[in-house]
Amino acid sequence: MTHEPDSVIDPEYDVATPLDLDYYGVFADLPEADTRWWAAARSFGKGLEARMTEHWEKAEYPTDLVRKAGTMGLFTDGVDVSELGMETLSPMAAGLVNMETSRIDGSLNTALAVQGGLAVRTLALFGSEAQKADHLAKLVSCETLGAFALTEPTHGSDSVSLETTAELHGDEDTGRYVINGAKKWIGNGASGGITFTWARVVGGEHDGNVRCFLVPQETPGYRSEVIQHKASLRAIHQALIQYENVELPAETVLPLSKTFKDAATVLFATRLGVAWSAVGHAAACVEAALNYSKQRRQFSKPIGAHQLVQERLAYMVSELTSMQLHARRVTELDAAGKLSGPQASMSKLHNTRKARQIAQVARDMLGGNGILLSNKVARHMADIESAHTYEGTESVQSLIIGRDLTGFSAFA
């Protein structure tokens, strides 16, 4: 027989109350059209802390929540969906939604990044009118879950060297393609939807080029399994996929996908989303630490009254403010059509690095209570490790910036 802990013996702490820490008023003058979407994301996440903690611990993927967010229009990530009669989020609104969903939970934000940032964006940019008519609305609403399959078991940072092939048989317009290869770390790749698969064409006019194929996951030869034993992003399922003679008609090619540069275009657009996501994770950690410091008592007073704790809080808020400034500035550049690839890399590099540092300090401030999932910080700390890696590792982002600064490429 189990008993609930006695709150007198083992106090519970409310560390989840949003504090909206914005020390410089970085977001104070944003237009209502943008902050309205932030409020919608906040409304979506209200009351989900305990549920997401349980899903994270059990490695369960709450697809019902993903679909709910989809019906609210939260999973478009700034992609133009006006043809569906829906409002297109500005780059700033998309950033705020990324930030807020990450403040709630990293797995939910990753679902947004996969569904909207990658799958919806790929179809919207490169799909035919017929493909968009069949699938775009269902992807936007999350009625159909979408996956973006680029990374391979042996090709992560050097994804341009991908080995998955699509061999053409017959004419490019009426023939068929046979796909063989493998992909790894593919969100939604084993969730029963469609997978946008990037493969190197063998034969025909596009021989040797990387193109994208719309692959229904029930297609014979498509085999996927959920990757087990993850220590991060445990509440979203990511897949290892094997393609064994997956035969597809020519009309499954996204016609505007011509080379690997098109895949890179999608990744460039989502890199800024990761920078915003890092702000959300960091904000959650700072909120937890500040809330805790006002409730936890040691040496006859709240720990927030101790000098060392106040110094750490000041450090975390200063770093969070720096992250907010980076996110806003690069998003303004993006909205003006002036954002460069190295600038996007800088925002991702800076913000995920700072988020890791903030999480480390917050975890320490909570002492032993910091390792409890119910106190948020440990979960966010683990999830930040994934955000720090995907869409390009810190090393790769640094080399992109270094190439821009020096004119020399150090990739090879």
HUCOR-V432539 format. One record per pair of residues at least 6 apart in sequence whose ideal C-beta (glycine too) atoms are under 8 Angstrom apart, sorted by the first residue. I is the first residue (numbers start at 1). J is the second residue. Records with the same first field share a line. If there is no record, write none. Layout:
BEGIN
I: J ; J
END
This chain:
BEGIN
5: 12
11: 295
13: 291 ; 292 ; 295 ; 296 ; 369 ; 375
14: 291 ; 295
15: 287 ; 288 ; 289 ; 291 ; 292 ; 366 ; 375 ; 376 ; 377
16: 49 ; 287 ; 288 ; 291 ; 376
17: 287 ; 291
18: 42 ; 103 ; 287
19: 286 ; 287 ; 290 ; 291
21: 283 ; 286 ; 287 ; 290 ; 317 ; 320
22: 28 ; 321 ; 324
23: 317 ; 318 ; 320 ; 321
24: 321 ; 324 ; 325
26: 321 ; 324 ; 325 ; 328
27: 35 ; 96 ; 324 ; 328
30: 92 ; 96
33: 90 ; 93
34: 90 ; 92 ; 93 ; 96
35: 96
36: 93
37: 74 ; 89 ; 93 ; 94 ; 96 ; 97
38: 93 ; 96 ; 97 ; 99 ; 100
40: 72 ; 73 ; 74 ; 97
41: 74 ; 96 ; 97 ; 100 ; 101 ; 104
42: 100
44: 68 ; 69 ; 72 ; 74 ; 101 ; 104
45: 100 ; 101 ; 103 ; 104 ; 105 ; 108
48: 65 ; 104 ; 105 ; 108
49: 104 ; 376
50: 374
51: 62
52: 62 ; 104 ; 105 ; 107 ; 108 ; 235
53: 373 ; 374 ; 379
54: 60
55: 61 ; 62 ; 107 ; 234 ; 235
56: 105 ; 107 ; 234 ; 235 ; 373 ; 379
57: 234 ; 373
59: 228 ; 230 ; 234 ; 235
60: 235
61: 107 ; 191 ; 235 ; 236 ; 237
62: 235
63: 145 ; 191
65: 108
66: 75 ; 108 ; 111 ; 115 ; 142 ; 145
67: 141 ; 142 ; 143
69: 75 ; 101 ; 108 ; 111 ; 112 ; 142
70: 115 ; 140 ; 141 ; 142 ; 143
71: 141 ; 142
73: 86 ; 87 ; 89 ; 140
74: 97 ; 101 ; 112 ; 116
75: 111 ; 112 ; 115 ; 116 ; 120 ; 140 ; 142
76: 86 ; 88 ; 89 ; 94 ; 116 ; 120 ; 140
77: 89 ; 94 ; 97 ; 98 ; 112 ; 113 ; 116 ; 117 ; 120 ; 121 ; 269 ; 270 ; 273
78: 88 ; 89 ; 90 ; 91 ; 93 ; 94 ; 269
79: 88 ; 116 ; 120 ; 121 ; 124
80: 88 ; 124
81: 87 ; 88 ; 120 ; 124 ; 136 ; 140
82: 88
83: 132 ; 136
84: 136 ; 137 ; 140
86: 140
89: 97
90: 335
91: 272 ; 331 ; 334 ; 335
92: 328 ; 331 ; 332 ; 335
94: 273 ; 276
95: 272 ; 273 ; 276 ; 327 ; 331
96: 276
97: 112
98: 109 ; 112 ; 113 ; 273 ; 276 ; 277 ; 280
99: 276 ; 277 ; 279 ; 280 ; 283 ; 327
100: 280
101: 108 ; 109 ; 112 ; 277 ; 280
102: 109 ; 276 ; 277 ; 278 ; 279 ; 280 ; 281 ; 284 ; 387
103: 280 ; 281 ; 283 ; 284 ; 287
104: 280 ; 284
105: 235 ; 379 ; 383
106: 232 ; 233 ; 277 ; 281 ; 379 ; 380 ; 383 ; 384 ; 386 ; 387
107: 233 ; 234 ; 235 ; 236 ; 383
108: 235 ; 236
109: 277 ; 280
110: 187 ; 233 ; 236 ; 386
111: 187 ; 188 ; 236
113: 187 ; 270 ; 273 ; 274 ; 277
114: 146 ; 147 ; 148 ; 187 ; 188 ; 236
115: 139 ; 142 ; 145 ; 146 ; 188
116: 140
117: 266 ; 269 ; 270 ; 273
118: 146 ; 147 ; 148 ; 187 ; 196 ; 266 ; 270
119: 139 ; 146 ; 147 ; 148 ; 188 ; 194 ; 196
120: 136 ; 139 ; 140 ; 146
121: 266 ; 269 ; 270
122: 148 ; 196 ; 212 ; 254 ; 257 ; 266
123: 131 ; 132 ; 135 ; 136 ; 139 ; 146 ; 196 ; 214 ; 254
124: 132 ; 136
125: 256 ; 262 ; 265 ; 266
126: 212 ; 254 ; 255 ; 256 ; 257 ; 262
127: 135 ; 136 ; 214 ; 254 ; 255 ; 256
128: 251 ; 254 ; 255 ; 256
130: 251
131: 214 ; 251 ; 254
135: 144 ; 146 ; 194 ; 214
137: 143
138: 144
139: 146 ; 194
144: 193 ; 194
145: 188 ; 191 ; 192 ; 193 ; 194
146: 188 ; 193 ; 194 ; 195 ; 196
147: 186 ; 187 ; 188 ; 189 ; 191 ; 193 ; 194 ; 195 ; 196 ; 217 ; 239
148: 186 ; 187 ; 195 ; 196 ; 266
149: 183 ; 186 ; 189 ; 195 ; 196 ; 197 ; 198 ; 215 ; 241
150: 159 ; 162 ; 183 ; 198 ; 263 ; 267
151: 159 ; 183 ; 184 ; 185 ; 186
152: 159 ; 162 ; 163 ; 164 ; 181 ; 182 ; 183 ; 184
153: 182 ; 183 ; 184 ; 240
154: 163
155: 161 ; 162 ; 163
156: 185 ; 393
157: 392 ; 393 ; 395 ; 396
159: 263
160: 210 ; 260
162: 181 ; 198 ; 199 ; 200 ; 210
163: 181 ; 200
164: 179 ; 180 ; 181 ; 182 ; 183 ; 197 ; 198 ; 199 ; 200 ; 243
165: 179 ; 180 ; 181 ; 199 ; 200 ; 201 ; 202
166: 177 ; 178 ; 179 ; 199 ; 200 ; 201 ; 202 ; 211 ; 213 ; 248
167: 177 ; 178 ; 179 ; 180 ; 201 ; 202 ; 203
168: 175 ; 176 ; 177 ; 201 ; 202 ; 203 ; 204
169: 175 ; 176 ; 177 ; 178 ; 203
170: 176 ; 250
171: 250
172: 204 ; 205 ; 206 ; 250
173: 250
174: 250
175: 250
176: 247 ; 248 ; 249 ; 250
177: 201 ; 213 ; 247 ; 248 ; 249 ; 250 ; 252 ; 253
178: 245 ; 246 ; 247 ; 248
179: 197 ; 199 ; 213 ; 215 ; 221 ; 243 ; 245 ; 246 ; 247 ; 248
180: 243 ; 244 ; 245 ; 246
181: 199 ; 242 ; 243
182: 240 ; 241 ; 242 ; 243
183: 189 ; 197 ; 239 ; 240 ; 241 ; 243
184: 227 ; 239 ; 240 ; 241
185: 227 ; 238 ; 390
186: 195 ; 224 ; 238 ; 239 ; 240 ; 241
187: 236 ; 237 ; 238 ; 239
188: 195 ; 237 ; 239
189: 195 ; 217 ; 224 ; 238 ; 239 ; 240 ; 241
190: 217 ; 224 ; 225 ; 226 ; 237 ; 239 ; 241
191: 217 ; 237 ; 239
192: 217 ; 218
193: 217
194: 214 ; 215 ; 216 ; 217
195: 215 ; 217 ; 222 ; 241
196: 212 ; 213 ; 214 ; 215 ; 254
197: 212 ; 213 ; 214 ; 215 ; 243
198: 210 ; 211 ; 212 ; 213 ; 257 ; 260 ; 263
199: 210 ; 211 ; 213
200: 208 ; 209 ; 210
201: 207 ; 208 ; 209 ; 210 ; 211
202: 208
206: 258
209: 258 ; 259 ; 260
210: 257 ; 259 ; 260 ; 262 ; 263
211: 253 ; 254 ; 257 ; 258 ; 259
212: 253 ; 254 ; 257 ; 262 ; 263
213: 248 ; 252 ; 253 ; 254
214: 252 ; 253 ; 254
215: 222 ; 243 ; 246 ; 248 ; 252
216: 222
217: 224
219: 246 ; 247 ; 248
220: 246 ; 247
221: 243 ; 244 ; 245 ; 246 ; 247
222: 241 ; 242 ; 243 ; 246
223: 241 ; 242 ; 243 ; 244
224: 239 ; 240 ; 241 ; 242
225: 239 ; 240
226: 237 ; 238 ; 239
227: 237 ; 238 ; 239 ; 240
230: 238
231: 382 ; 385
232: 382 ; 383 ; 385 ; 386
233: 383 ; 386
234: 382
256: 262
257: 263
267: 391 ; 392
268: 341 ; 344
270: 391
271: 344 ; 345 ; 347 ; 348 ; 391 ; 392
272: 327 ; 330 ; 331 ; 334 ; 339 ; 344 ; 347 ; 348
274: 348 ; 351 ; 352 ; 387 ; 390 ; 391
275: 323 ; 326 ; 327 ; 330 ; 344 ; 347 ; 348 ; 350 ; 351 ; 352
276: 327 ; 331 ; 351
277: 387
278: 323 ; 348 ; 351 ; 352 ; 354 ; 355 ; 384 ; 387
279: 320 ; 323 ; 324 ; 327 ; 351 ; 355
281: 355 ; 359 ; 380 ; 383 ; 384 ; 387
282: 316 ; 319 ; 320 ; 323 ; 351 ; 354 ; 355 ; 358 ; 359 ; 384
283: 320
284: 376 ; 377 ; 380
285: 316 ; 355 ; 358 ; 359 ; 362 ; 363 ; 376 ; 377 ; 380 ; 381
286: 313 ; 316 ; 317 ; 320 ; 358 ; 362
288: 362 ; 366 ; 375 ; 376 ; 377
289: 312 ; 313 ; 316 ; 361 ; 362 ; 365 ; 366 ; 377
290: 304 ; 313
292: 303 ; 365 ; 366 ; 369 ; 375
293: 302 ; 303 ; 304 ; 309 ; 313 ; 365
294: 302 ; 304
295: 302
296: 302 ; 303 ; 366 ; 369
297: 303
298: 306
299: 306
303: 309 ; 365
304: 310 ; 313
309: 365
312: 361 ; 364 ; 365
315: 361
316: 358 ; 361 ; 362
319: 354 ; 357 ; 358
320: 354 ; 358
322: 350 ; 354
323: 350 ; 351 ; 354 ; 355
326: 346 ; 347 ; 350 ; 351
327: 347 ; 351
330: 339 ; 343 ; 344 ; 346 ; 347
333: 339 ; 343
334: 344
340: 404
341: 400 ; 404
342: 400 ; 401 ; 403 ; 404
345: 392 ; 397 ; 400 ; 401
346: 397 ; 401
348: 391 ; 392 ; 397
349: 394 ; 397 ; 398 ; 401
352: 384 ; 387 ; 388 ; 394
353: 388 ; 394
355: 384 ; 387 ; 388
356: 381 ; 384 ; 385 ; 388
359: 377 ; 380 ; 381 ; 384
360: 381
362: 370 ; 377 ; 381
363: 370 ; 371 ; 377 ; 378 ; 381
364: 370
366: 375 ; 377
369: 375
370: 377 ; 378
371: 378
372: 378
373: 379
388: 394
392: 400
399: 409 ; 410 ; 411
402: 408 ; 410
403: 409 ; 410 ; 411
END
